[in-house]
Amino acid sequence: MGVPFLSASRRLRRTPFSDGVEQAGVRAYTVYNHMLLPTVFRSVEEDYRHLKEAVQVWDVSCERQVEIRGPDSGRLVQMLTPRDLRSMLPGQCSYIPIVDETGGMLNDPVLLKLSDNRWWISIADSDLLYWVKGLAYGYRLDVLVDEPDVSPLAVQGPKAEDLMARVFGDSVRRIRFFRFSHFEFMGRDMVVARSGYSKQGGFEIYLNGSDMGMPLWNALMEAGKDLDVHAGCPNLIERIESGLLSYGNDMTDDNTPHECGLGRFCNTQSAIGCIGRDALLRVAKEGPVQQIRPISIDGDPVPACEEFWTIKANGKTVGRVSSAVWSPDFKTNVSIGMVHVTHWDSGTKVSVVTPDGPRTAEIQEAFWN
């Protein structure tokens, strides 16, 4: 029996770049924040190799922005996260765990500070806008919270900087990692950050106005012809090798930042006002009983990881694998799993129950990339 199709509707939102994505021969989509997110163009392995060698343009409009502006904006943003934001300056990006009152992860976005009274939260896949609106209203804060017409377009790969310089000028090379500046494109102001959901280096352009989507897409494609520019997308293999977590896949609101290996982004003692602070202070003191780990899985390429795969040791369940794929560069199956404290040390041998049977696996010291 074939895989059923996904029915399109107005609830499943197209993006300002969807026409370009389709012209480029997209083969598969997923749904992310109610929008189309490409997942494959040529093949996962071909896209992976090209990402590591050249430059790709990614439609990541699904990274919607929650804009918070007004006199109480700084207070509201600090309520969302255990990361202490007091030293953050305009022009900076910060990766922030966002937690609820139990310390459970609601999102793991990138925060952009546009000014002291204006912030963008570039969100992962969850309806964070409603949580932020609820807090703003419940605490009677003097802020405006909404979703602006801003759609990120990523330029990723070793040749990304050269391509960006051709479209935005050489000053784009001066943007430091996790910083952003303002650039003009066809008379429109655009925020450009050195960031992106890969470890290959690159930028994210925060498209200001959907009407400029295809002009920007076409300009990048035209300028990058001799750089072998292709349409691309977040790549499963490169993501797992690099240890880039996927909210909803590798973690949910059942997990604390410490369980997700994000304790270094929690300044729980000093993040005064964070909604989940009391709960996380207990977690920080006691330590987590399970944590995300890189795991290599032996044998032939594994099938798609569409459900959790149980991790076993001595007949007992000691965790679960949430993302897995064959790595052509490291000649093993690379995976991300949540592992119990008793078995999370590197070098520990375990068994992973895959759809085609149990496989020997080993906890790794670090991710591969």
C-alpha positions in Angstrom: 0.0 0.0 0.0 1.4 3.4 -0.9 1.9 6.3 1.5 -1.2 8.5 1.6 -1.0 12.1 0.4 -1.4 15.1 2.5 -4.4 17.1 1.5 -3.7 20.8 0.9 -6.0 23.5 2.2 -5.9 27.1 3.3 -5.1 25.9 6.9 -1.9 24.5 5.5 -0.2 27.8 4.6 2.0 28.3 1.6 5.0 30.6 2.0 6.3 33.7 0.1 8.9 31.3 -1.5 6.6 28.3 -2.3 6.6 29.1 -6.1 10.4 29.0 -6.1 10.5 25.8 -4.1 8.1 24.1 -6.5 10.1 25.3 -9.6 13.2 23.8 -7.9 11.6 20.4 -7.9 10.7 19.8 -4.2 10.0 16.1 -3.6 8.6 16.1 -0.1 7.2 18.5 2.6 6.4 18.3 6.3 4.0 20.5 8.2 5.7 23.0 10.6 3.8 25.7 12.4 0.9 25.1 10.0 3.1 25.8 7.0 4.9 23.9 4.3 8.5 23.0 5.1 10.5 21.2 2.3 12.3 18.1 3.4 13.8 16.7 0.2 14.8 18.0 -3.2 17.1 15.5 -5.0 17.5 12.9 -2.3 18.4 13.2 1.4 21.9 12.0 0.7 22.4 14.2 -2.4 21.1 17.2 -0.6 23.4 16.4 2.3 26.5 16.2 0.2 25.7 19.4 -1.7 25.0 21.3 1.6 28.5 20.4 2.8 30.2 21.4 -0.4 28.4 24.4 -2.0 25.5 26.6 -1.0 21.7 26.2 -0.6 18.8 28.5 -0.2 16.2 27.2 2.3 12.6 28.3 2.6 12.2 28.3 6.4 9.3 30.7 6.5 7.8 28.2 9.0 10.1 29.7 11.6 7.4 32.3 12.5 8.1 35.4 14.5 6.4 36.2 17.7 7.0 40.0 18.0 6.9 41.6 21.5 7.0 45.3 21.7 6.3 47.9 24.3 7.6 49.1 27.7 7.2 45.7 29.4 8.6 43.7 26.5 11.9 42.9 28.3 10.0 41.7 31.4 7.7 39.5 29.3 10.6 37.9 27.4 12.5 37.1 30.6 9.3 35.5 32.0 9.5 32.9 29.1 13.1 31.6 29.6 15.5 30.5 32.3 18.3 32.2 30.3 19.4 35.5 31.9 18.8 38.1 29.2 19.9 41.2 31.1 23.3 41.5 29.3 21.7 41.0 25.8 22.2 44.0 23.4 20.3 45.1 20.3 21.8 43.3 17.3 22.3 40.0 19.2 20.6 36.6 18.8 20.2 34.2 21.6 19.2 30.5 21.6 16.7 30.3 24.5 14.8 27.4 26.0 11.2 28.5 26.7 9.5 26.7 29.6 6.2 26.5 31.3 5.4 26.6 35.0 6.7 23.0 35.5 10.0 23.7 33.7 8.8 21.7 30.7 10.1 22.8 27.3 7.5 24.7 25.2 9.9 25.8 22.4 13.6 26.3 21.7 13.7 29.4 19.5 16.2 32.0 18.5 15.5 35.4 20.2 16.5 38.6 18.4 16.7 41.8 20.3 15.8 44.6 17.8 15.7 47.3 20.5 15.2 47.6 24.2 11.4 47.6 23.6 11.1 45.3 20.6 12.0 41.6 20.2 11.4 38.7 17.8 11.1 35.1 18.9 11.9 33.0 15.8 10.0 29.9 16.9 10.3 26.1 16.5 7.2 24.0 15.8 4.6 24.9 18.5 1.9 27.5 18.9 4.0 29.7 21.2 2.1 32.9 20.2 -0.9 32.0 22.3 1.2 31.2 25.4 2.9 34.6 25.1 -0.4 36.4 24.5 -1.9 34.7 27.6 1.0 35.8 29.8 0.8 39.3 28.5 -2.9 39.6 29.2 -2.9 37.7 32.5 -0.2 39.8 33.9 -1.6 43.0 32.4 1.7 43.9 30.8 2.1 47.0 28.6 3.1 45.1 25.5 1.8 44.3 22.0 2.2 40.6 20.9 1.6 39.6 17.4 3.0 37.7 14.3 4.5 40.1 11.8 4.7 39.5 8.1 8.3 38.3 8.4 9.5 35.0 6.8 13.0 33.7 7.2 15.0 32.5 4.2 18.2 30.7 5.0 21.4 30.6 2.9 23.6 27.7 4.2 26.8 26.0 3.2 30.5 26.8 2.8 29.9 29.2 -0.1 27.0 31.0 1.7 29.1 34.1 2.6 30.2 34.7 -1.0 26.6 34.4 -2.3 25.3 36.8 0.4 28.0 39.3 -0.4 26.9 39.4 -4.1 23.3 40.2 -3.1 23.7 42.4 0.0 27.3 43.7 -0.4 30.6 42.9 1.2 29.7 44.4 4.6 27.5 41.2 5.2 30.8 39.4 5.8 31.3 41.5 9.0 28.3 40.1 10.8 29.5 37.9 13.7 28.0 34.6 14.6 24.6 35.0 16.3 24.6 38.7 15.5 22.4 40.5 13.0 22.4 43.8 11.0 20.0 45.7 8.8 20.4 45.6 5.0 18.4 47.0 2.1 17.0 44.8 -0.6 15.1 46.6 -3.4 14.4 49.5 -1.1 13.1 47.3 1.7 14.8 47.0 5.1 15.8 43.4 6.0 17.3 41.9 9.1 20.2 39.5 8.2 21.6 37.2 10.9 24.6 34.9 10.8 22.7 31.8 12.0 20.8 28.8 10.7 19.8 25.2 11.3 23.0 23.6 10.1 26.6 23.6 11.2 27.9 24.4 7.7 27.8 28.1 8.2 25.4 30.6 6.8 22.8 33.3 7.2 19.1 33.8 7.8 17.4 36.7 6.0 14.2 37.8 7.7 12.1 38.7 4.7 10.1 41.9 5.5 6.9 41.5 3.5 5.6 38.5 1.6 5.5 40.5 -1.6 9.3 40.5 -1.7 9.6 36.7 -1.4 10.1 35.7 -5.0 12.3 38.7 -6.0 14.7 37.8 -3.1 14.6 34.1 -4.0 15.3 34.8 -7.7 18.1 37.3 -6.9 19.9 34.7 -4.8 19.5 31.9 -7.4 20.7 34.2 -10.2 23.7 35.5 -8.2 24.8 32.0 -7.2 24.7 30.1 -10.5 28.5 29.7 -10.7 28.6 28.8 -7.0 26.3 25.8 -7.8 23.5 27.2 -5.7 20.5 24.9 -5.2 17.3 25.0 -3.3 17.7 23.0 -0.1 16.2 22.4 3.3 17.1 21.4 6.8 18.8 18.0 6.2 18.1 15.0 8.4 21.6 13.5 8.2 23.5 16.8 8.8 21.1 17.8 11.6 21.7 14.5 13.6 25.4 14.5 13.0 25.5 18.1 14.3 23.3 17.4 17.3 20.7 20.0 16.3 17.6 19.1 18.3 14.1 19.1 16.7 11.3 20.3 19.0 8.4 17.8 18.8 10.8 15.0 17.7 13.6 14.9 20.2 11.9 16.8 23.1 8.4 18.0 24.2 6.9 19.8 27.1 7.5 16.6 29.1 11.2 17.4 29.1 13.2 20.0 31.0 16.1 21.9 29.3 18.5 19.9 31.5 17.1 16.6 30.1 17.7 18.1 26.6 21.4 18.9 27.4 20.5 22.6 27.4 21.5 23.3 31.0 24.2 25.7 29.8 21.5 28.0 28.5 19.8 28.1 31.9 20.9 30.8 34.4 18.2 29.7 36.7 19.6 31.5 39.8 19.7 34.9 38.1 16.8 34.6 35.6 14.5 36.4 38.0 10.9 36.4 36.8 11.1 33.2 34.7 7.8 31.4 35.0 9.4 27.9 35.5 12.2 29.1 37.7 11.2 27.4 41.0 10.7 24.1 39.2 14.0 24.4 37.4 15.9 25.3 40.6 14.9 21.9 41.9 16.0 20.2 38.7 19.3 22.0 38.6 20.0 21.0 42.2 19.1 17.3 41.8 20.2 16.8 38.2 18.2 15.0 35.5 17.6 11.3 35.6 17.6 11.1 31.8 19.3 13.1 29.1 19.7 13.4 25.4 22.8 11.5 24.0 24.3 10.8 20.6 24.1 7.1 19.8 25.7 5.1 17.0 23.6 2.2 15.8 25.3 -0.7 14.1 24.4 -2.5 10.9 22.9 -1.5 7.5 21.1 1.8 7.1 18.1 2.0 9.4 14.6 2.7 8.2 12.9 6.0 8.9 12.4 6.7 12.6 8.6 7.5 12.6 8.0 6.3 16.2 10.2 6.2 19.2 12.6 3.2 19.2 13.1 1.6 22.6 16.6 1.4 24.0 17.2 -1.7 26.1 20.0 -3.0 28.3 19.9 -6.4 30.2 16.2 -6.7 29.2 15.2 -3.4 30.7 14.1 -0.2 29.0 16.7 2.5 29.5 15.6 5.1 27.0 14.3 5.8 23.5 15.7 6.9 20.1 13.8 9.8 18.5 15.8 10.6 15.4 18.1 8.3 13.4 19.6 8.0 9.9 22.6 6.5 8.0 25.6 8.8 7.8 27.6 8.5 4.6 30.5 10.4 6.0 30.8 8.5 9.3 29.7 5.1 7.9 27.3 4.4 10.7 23.7 5.0 11.7 23.7 8.3 13.7 20.9 9.0 16.2 19.6 11.1 19.0 18.1 9.4 22.0 16.9 10.1 25.6 18.9 7.8 27.9 18.6 7.0 31.6 21.4 8.1 33.9 22.4 4.5 34.5 23.4 4.0 30.8 24.2 7.5 29.4 28.0 7.3 29.8 30.0 7.3 26.6 31.1 3.8 25.5 28.0 2.1 27.1 26.7 -0.6 24.8 22.9 -0.9 24.5 20.3 -2.4 22.2 18.0 -0.3 20.0 14.8 -1.9 18.9 14.3 -0.7 15.3 11.4 -1.7 13.0 13.5 -4.4 11.4 14.7 -5.8 14.7 17.1 -5.1 17.6 20.5 -3.5 16.8 23.7 -3.2 18.9 24.3 0.5 19.7 26.8 2.6 21.6 26.5 5.9 23.5 28.9 8.5 22.0 31.0 11.1 23.8 29.9 13.8 21.4 28.0 14.4 18.2 29.7 13.8 15.0 30.1 17.2 13.4 
